Amino acid sequence: MADVLAGKVALVTGASSGLGRAVTELLHRRGANVFGIARDKEKLRQSMVEVVGTDGERRYAATDVSDSAQCDAAVQACVDALGGIDILVNVAGSHSLRHTADIADSEWAHDLAVNLNGPFFLSRAALPHLLERGGNIVNVSSIAGLEGQAYSAGYCAAKHGLIGLTRAMAMEFTGKSLRVNAICPGGMMTPQVTGFTFPDGVDFDLVMKVASPRGLMEAEDVAKMVAFVASDDASAIHGAVYSVDNGKMA
């Protein structure tokens, strides 16, 4: 398994922490040349150097994935640094709990911009390079893309949309060498989950309906599935949507 991705170029979003950092580390260990993007430039730089060594200094681009121009620039930076793209992993996301009636227009727009627009912008920019090299896209949705979750209207809408985007692209490119798939994680031990804040008056029985009786996973548990789907070992997997959730959806 150590070199199953040898020579592949992987662009990973949200690479500075949480699942994105775990995916970056695992793809690197399995032989890929990884290029990371995230918003916080210094945190991202430090993360990439820790993961890949001094060469990490040229393998990142501070990027707000909700901005299409920045996504275009990040894809070009990856191509310039590493010669192309074989794998795009759309991990970056944002999840805040809110009463639906209290969601501001700006909050709704932010939920969709980060969780849905970003993967679309990056996929659109990367498509020529992925098609040229017979590459693949792994979209990280969520079990919130498969079920309703209380106080998460924007996040659920975006993650359901990301599954729709995955399937639409899979159909469009069925006759091409490109593969497009989605992973739907459940709760993980990441800063996003452990740092949740709750609005006043929430029903915690409803909140806990999203939890697996087996508890939270480690980010690397999900990263292993991402790495498999991104590899040539998964060459027949196209248009698939996988739950990786400690049995929650069972």
MARKOLDO-704418 format. One record per residue (C-alpha): residue number from 1; x, y, z. Coordinates in pm, 1 decimal, always signed. Example, Ala and Ser with C-alpha at 12.3 -4.5 7.8 and 13.67 -1.06 7.14 Angstrom:
BEGIN
+-------+----------+----------+----------+
: pamar :       c1 :       c2 :       c3 :
+-------+----------+----------+----------+
:     1 :  +1230.0 :   -450.0 :   +780.0 :
:     2 :  +1367.0 :   -106.0 :   +714.0 :
+-------+----------+----------+----------+
This chain:
BEGIN
+-------+----------+----------+----------+
: pamar :       c1 :       c2 :       c3 :
+-------+----------+----------+----------+
:     1 :     +0.0 :     +0.0 :     +0.0 :
:     2 :   +292.1 :   +235.1 :    +54.0 :
:     3 :   +326.7 :   +329.2 :   -313.3 :
:     4 :    -22.9 :   +262.2 :   -449.0 :
:     5 :    -48.3 :   +628.7 :   -550.6 :
:     6 :   +313.5 :   +665.9 :   -664.0 :
:     7 :   +357.8 :   +947.4 :   -912.8 :
:     8 :     +1.9 :  +1076.1 :   -884.1 :
:     9 :    -55.8 :  +1446.4 :   -824.2 :
:    10 :   -332.8 :  +1513.3 :   -571.9 :
:    11 :   -489.4 :  +1851.8 :   -498.1 :
:    12 :   -652.9 :  +1844.9 :   -153.3 :
:    13 :   -869.9 :  +2121.0 :     -9.9 :
:    14 :   -896.0 :  +2197.8 :   +359.6 :
:    15 :   -545.1 :  +2057.3 :   +390.0 :
:    16 :   -439.0 :  +2245.9 :   +702.0 :
:    17 :   -647.5 :  +2056.2 :   +958.8 :
:    18 :   -902.1 :  +1785.5 :  +1029.8 :
:    19 :   -992.7 :  +1543.1 :   +752.8 :
:    20 :   -810.3 :  +1746.8 :   +488.7 :
:    21 :   -486.1 :  +1719.6 :   +684.1 :
:    22 :   -542.0 :  +1345.6 :   +737.1 :
:    23 :   -605.6 :  +1292.8 :   +364.8 :
:    24 :   -294.6 :  +1493.1 :   +277.2 :
:    25 :    -79.7 :  +1284.8 :   +511.1 :
:    26 :   -217.2 :   +950.6 :   +392.1 :
:    27 :   -194.0 :  +1028.4 :    +20.2 :
:    28 :   +164.5 :  +1142.8 :    +74.8 :
:    29 :   +249.4 :   +821.7 :   +261.0 :
:    30 :   +105.1 :   +621.8 :    -26.1 :
:    31 :   +326.4 :   +791.2 :   -280.7 :
:    32 :   +125.9 :  +1084.7 :   -415.2 :
:    33 :   +266.0 :  +1429.6 :   -473.9 :
:    34 :    +20.5 :  +1637.6 :   -272.4 :
:    35 :    -67.6 :  +2004.1 :   -318.2 :
:    36 :   -274.6 :  +2156.2 :    -37.1 :
:    37 :   -510.1 :  +2449.2 :    -23.3 :
:    38 :   -684.2 :  +2616.1 :   +271.0 :
:    39 :   -765.6 :  +2970.9 :   +382.4 :
:    40 :   -508.7 :  +3025.6 :   +657.9 :
:    41 :   -177.6 :  +3074.0 :   +475.3 :
:    42 :    +61.4 :  +3027.3 :   +766.7 :
:    43 :   -123.6 :  +2730.9 :   +914.9 :
:    44 :   -135.0 :  +2571.7 :   +569.5 :
:    45 :   +233.6 :  +2635.6 :   +503.1 :
:    46 :   +330.5 :  +2482.0 :   +834.6 :
:    47 :   +106.3 :  +2180.9 :   +774.5 :
:    48 :   +245.9 :  +2112.3 :   +428.7 :
:    49 :   +605.8 :  +2137.7 :   +551.0 :
:    50 :   +526.2 :  +1898.5 :   +835.6 :
:    51 :   +367.1 :  +1652.0 :   +593.6 :
:    52 :   +603.1 :  +1656.2 :   +294.6 :
:    53 :   +918.2 :  +1824.2 :   +427.4 :
:    54 :  +1087.2 :  +2132.1 :   +287.8 :
:    55 :   +928.0 :  +2073.6 :    -54.0 :
:    56 :   +600.5 :  +2166.7 :   +114.7 :
:    57 :   +708.8 :  +2529.7 :    +77.2 :
:    58 :   +604.3 :  +2513.6 :   -289.8 :
:    59 :   +308.1 :  +2280.9 :   -256.3 :
:    60 :    +32.0 :  +2501.9 :   -124.5 :
:    61 :   -186.8 :  +2797.6 :   -212.5 :
:    62 :   -386.1 :  +2996.3 :    +42.6 :
:    63 :   -735.0 :  +2985.2 :   -107.2 :
:    64 :  -1091.3 :  +3077.5 :    -19.9 :
:    65 :  -1282.4 :  +2805.2 :   -203.9 :
:    66 :  -1594.9 :  +3021.1 :   -218.7 :
:    67 :  -1412.1 :  +3250.1 :   -464.1 :
:    68 :  -1403.8 :  +3109.4 :   -817.5 :
:    69 :  -1102.2 :  +3318.7 :   -922.2 :
:    70 :   -901.1 :  +3192.1 :   -626.7 :
:    71 :  -1000.3 :  +2833.5 :   -712.4 :
:    72 :   -881.9 :  +2884.0 :  -1070.6 :
:    73 :   -553.5 :  +3024.2 :   -942.2 :
:    74 :   -504.3 :  +2735.2 :   -698.0 :
:    75 :   -550.4 :  +2476.7 :   -971.4 :
:    76 :   -300.4 :  +2659.2 :  -1191.3 :
:    77 :    -54.5 :  +2682.9 :   -901.2 :
:    78 :    -75.9 :  +2306.1 :   -852.5 :
:    79 :    -17.4 :  +2242.3 :  -1222.5 :
:    80 :   +274.3 :  +2485.3 :  -1228.8 :
:    81 :   +434.1 :  +2326.9 :   -920.5 :
:    82 :   +374.6 :  +1957.9 :   -993.0 :
:    83 :   +303.9 :  +1929.2 :  -1365.4 :
:    84 :    -64.5 :  +1837.4 :  -1366.0 :
:    85 :   -345.9 :  +1693.3 :  -1156.7 :
:    86 :   -454.5 :  +1330.6 :  -1125.6 :
:    87 :   -673.6 :  +1354.2 :   -814.8 :
:    88 :   -891.1 :  +1632.4 :   -675.8 :
:    89 :  -1020.2 :  +1579.5 :   -321.6 :
:    90 :  -1279.5 :  +1838.2 :   -217.5 :
:    91 :  -1269.2 :  +1827.0 :   +161.7 :
:    92 :  -1303.7 :  +2191.2 :   +272.0 :
:    93 :  -1634.1 :  +2255.6 :   +444.8 :
:    94 :  -1812.4 :  +2458.7 :   +707.9 :
:    95 :  -2093.7 :  +2351.5 :   +941.6 :
:    96 :  -2268.4 :  +2579.7 :  +1190.0 :
:    97 :  -2580.7 :  +2495.1 :  +1387.0 :
:    98 :  -2859.8 :  +2752.9 :  +1361.4 :
:    99 :  -3234.6 :  +2775.9 :  +1403.8 :
:   100 :  -3365.6 :  +2782.3 :  +1047.3 :
:   101 :  -3592.0 :  +3080.4 :  +1112.6 :
:   102 :  -3290.5 :  +3280.5 :  +1231.7 :
:   103 :  -3056.2 :  +3210.6 :   +939.6 :
:   104 :  -2939.1 :  +3534.7 :   +779.7 :
:   105 :  -2905.3 :  +3565.6 :   +403.5 :
:   106 :  -2527.9 :  +3593.1 :   +442.8 :
:   107 :  -2512.8 :  +3275.9 :   +655.1 :
:   108 :  -2717.0 :  +3079.0 :   +402.0 :
:   109 :  -2498.0 :  +3205.9 :   +119.4 :
:   110 :  -2182.9 :  +3113.4 :   +312.2 :
:   111 :  -2303.1 :  +2756.5 :   +375.7 :
:   112 :  -2363.8 :  +2699.8 :     +4.7 :
:   113 :  -2054.0 :  +2890.2 :   -106.8 :
:   114 :  -1807.5 :  +2682.0 :    +95.1 :
:   115 :  -1974.6 :  +2341.1 :    +85.6 :
:   116 :  -2112.2 :  +2337.8 :   -270.2 :
:   117 :  -1979.5 :  +2622.9 :   -480.1 :
:   118 :  -1619.2 :  +2550.4 :   -382.3 :
:   119 :  -1619.8 :  +2188.9 :   -503.0 :
:   120 :  -1787.5 :  +2300.7 :   -824.3 :
:   121 :  -1539.9 :  +2584.2 :   -888.2 :
:   122 :  -1241.4 :  +2356.4 :   -826.7 :
:   123 :  -1383.6 :  +2071.0 :  -1032.5 :
:   124 :  -1455.3 :  +2304.8 :  -1322.5 :
:   125 :  -1102.3 :  +2444.0 :  -1313.0 :
:   126 :   -938.8 :  +2102.1 :  -1277.4 :
:   127 :  -1142.6 :  +1919.9 :  -1542.5 :
:   128 :   -908.8 :  +1980.2 :  -1839.1 :
:   129 :   -611.5 :  +1850.0 :  -1640.3 :
:   130 :   -801.2 :  +1552.2 :  -1497.2 :
:   131 :   -935.9 :  +1454.1 :  -1838.4 :
:   132 :   -589.3 :  +1477.7 :  -1988.8 :
:   133 :   -449.2 :  +1233.2 :  -1732.5 :
:   134 :   -747.4 :  +1005.0 :  -1673.1 :
:   135 :   -785.9 :  +1134.2 :  -1320.9 :
:   136 :  -1062.5 :  +1141.3 :  -1064.9 :
:   137 :  -1255.3 :  +1361.3 :   -822.4 :
:   138 :  -1346.3 :  +1259.7 :   -467.7 :
:   139 :  -1607.4 :  +1489.7 :   -317.4 :
:   140 :  -1638.8 :  +1477.4 :    +58.7 :
:   141 :  -2008.3 :  +1521.5 :   +131.5 :
:   142 :  -2152.4 :  +1404.1 :   +464.2 :
:   143 :  -2423.4 :  +1185.8 :   +606.9 :
:   144 :  -2597.6 :  +1526.9 :   +617.5 :
:   145 :  -2616.9 :  +1481.9 :   +240.4 :
:   146 :  -2815.3 :  +1160.9 :   +290.6 :
:   147 :  -3045.8 :  +1254.2 :   +577.3 :
:   148 :  -3196.6 :  +1554.1 :   +746.4 :
:   149 :  -3016.5 :  +1701.8 :  +1046.4 :
:   150 :  -3174.2 :  +1946.6 :  +1287.3 :
:   151 :  -3043.6 :  +2303.7 :  +1292.1 :
:   152 :  -2836.7 :  +2236.7 :   +978.0 :
:   153 :  -3055.4 :  +2357.1 :   +690.5 :
:   154 :  -2778.1 :  +2525.8 :   +493.9 :
:   155 :  -2524.3 :  +2251.0 :   +550.5 :
:   156 :  -2772.6 :  +1975.1 :   +460.7 :
:   157 :  -2884.7 :  +2159.6 :   +148.6 :
:   158 :  -2526.0 :  +2204.8 :    +32.8 :
:   159 :  -2417.1 :  +1847.9 :   +109.4 :
:   160 :  -2725.9 :  +1703.5 :    -64.4 :
:   161 :  -2633.1 :  +1929.7 :   -355.2 :
:   162 :  -2277.1 :  +1799.1 :   -358.4 :
:   163 :  -2406.7 :  +1445.2 :   -402.6 :
:   164 :  -2621.5 :  +1570.9 :   -689.3 :
:   165 :  -2317.9 :  +1739.8 :   -844.4 :
:   166 :  -2119.4 :  +1417.5 :   -809.7 :
:   167 :  -2384.4 :  +1211.2 :   -984.8 :
:   168 :  -2444.0 :  +1468.7 :  -1258.2 :
:   169 :  -2073.4 :  +1484.1 :  -1340.5 :
:   170 :  -2045.3 :  +1106.3 :  -1326.9 :
:   171 :  -2319.1 :  +1078.8 :  -1587.8 :
:   172 :  -2174.3 :  +1352.6 :  -1807.4 :
:   173 :  -1829.6 :  +1195.0 :  -1814.4 :
:   174 :  -1930.4 :   +829.8 :  -1832.2 :
:   175 :  -1777.3 :   +808.4 :  -2180.5 :
:   176 :  -1449.7 :   +967.3 :  -2065.4 :
:   177 :  -1164.4 :   +840.5 :  -1850.0 :
:   178 :  -1258.7 :  +1070.5 :  -1560.2 :
:   179 :  -1409.5 :   +916.9 :  -1244.3 :
:   180 :  -1622.4 :  +1113.8 :   -996.0 :
:   181 :  -1730.6 :   +977.9 :   -656.5 :
:   182 :  -1843.8 :  +1098.6 :   -315.6 :
:   183 :  -1766.0 :   +999.2 :    +42.6 :
:   184 :  -2018.3 :  +1074.9 :   +318.2 :
:   185 :  -1850.0 :  +1077.9 :   +658.8 :
:   186 :  -2026.0 :  +1064.9 :   +991.2 :
:   187 :  -1891.4 :  +1231.0 :  +1303.0 :
:   188 :  -1513.7 :  +1250.1 :  +1335.2 :
:   189 :  -1269.5 :  +1377.0 :  +1596.3 :
:   190 :  -1194.4 :  +1697.4 :  +1406.2 :
:   191 :  -1192.4 :  +2064.3 :  +1513.5 :
:   192 :  -1517.3 :  +2125.1 :  +1324.9 :
:   193 :  -1704.9 :  +1862.7 :  +1526.5 :
:   194 :  -1539.1 :  +1910.6 :  +1864.2 :
:   195 :  -1573.5 :  +2287.8 :  +1832.9 :
:   196 :  -1950.1 :  +2299.5 :  +1771.1 :
:   197 :  -2145.0 :  +2572.3 :  +1945.4 :
:   198 :  -2518.3 :  +2542.5 :  +1994.7 :
:   199 :  -2779.6 :  +2813.4 :  +1956.5 :
:   200 :  -3009.5 :  +2880.9 :  +2249.1 :
:   201 :  -3307.1 :  +2653.6 :  +2285.7 :
:   202 :  -3189.9 :  +2353.8 :  +2082.8 :
:   203 :  -3342.5 :  +2013.2 :  +2143.2 :
:   204 :  -3038.4 :  +1799.6 :  +2220.6 :
:   205 :  -3234.0 :  +1480.8 :  +2155.4 :
:   206 :  -3267.6 :  +1598.8 :  +1796.4 :
:   207 :  -2901.2 :  +1698.7 :  +1779.0 :
:   208 :  -2788.0 :  +1356.8 :  +1900.5 :
:   209 :  -2988.9 :  +1174.3 :  +1632.4 :
:   210 :  -2687.6 :  +1230.4 :  +1404.6 :
:   211 :  -2453.4 :  +1036.9 :  +1634.3 :
:   212 :  -2342.3 :   +679.5 :  +1580.1 :
:   213 :  -2378.5 :   +448.5 :  +1881.6 :
:   214 :  -2017.1 :   +353.4 :  +1813.9 :
:   215 :  -1904.3 :   +710.5 :  +1874.8 :
:   216 :  -1682.1 :   +945.4 :  +1676.2 :
:   217 :  -1432.7 :   +815.9 :  +1421.4 :
:   218 :  -1076.4 :   +930.9 :  +1373.6 :
:   219 :  -1017.7 :  +1140.0 :  +1061.9 :
:   220 :   -776.3 :   +878.7 :   +927.2 :
:   221 :  -1058.6 :   +622.3 :   +924.7 :
:   222 :  -1228.5 :   +831.0 :   +655.4 :
:   223 :   -902.2 :   +927.6 :   +485.2 :
:   224 :   -837.2 :   +558.2 :   +415.2 :
:   225 :  -1160.6 :   +539.2 :   +215.8 :
:   226 :  -1073.3 :   +856.5 :    +27.5 :
:   227 :   -731.9 :   +714.3 :    -59.2 :
:   228 :   -882.4 :   +390.1 :   -185.9 :
:   229 :  -1145.0 :   +559.0 :   -403.9 :
:   230 :   -878.5 :   +794.7 :   -542.6 :
:   231 :   -647.1 :   +506.1 :   -635.5 :
:   232 :   -635.7 :   +288.7 :   -945.9 :
:   233 :   -753.4 :     +0.3 :   -725.7 :
:   234 :  -1095.2 :   +166.5 :   -753.8 :
:   235 :  -1084.6 :   +196.5 :  -1134.1 :
:   236 :  -1437.5 :    +53.0 :  -1171.9 :
:   237 :  -1590.3 :   +287.1 :   -912.3 :
:   238 :  -1765.2 :   +580.8 :  -1079.7 :
:   239 :  -2067.9 :   +777.3 :   -962.6 :
:   240 :  -2065.7 :   +602.8 :   -623.7 :
:   241 :  -2170.7 :   +755.6 :   -292.0 :
:   242 :  -2018.5 :   +583.8 :    +11.2 :
:   243 :  -2120.2 :   +625.8 :   +374.2 :
:   244 :  -1825.6 :   +606.2 :   +615.0 :
:   245 :  -2006.1 :   +661.9 :   +939.9 :
:   246 :  -1941.5 :   +395.2 :  +1204.6 :
:   247 :  -2272.1 :   +233.0 :  +1117.2 :
:   248 :  -2491.5 :   +541.4 :  +1163.8 :
:   249 :  -2689.2 :   +501.6 :   +839.8 :
:   250 :  -2747.8 :   +131.0 :   +901.0 :
+-------+----------+----------+----------+
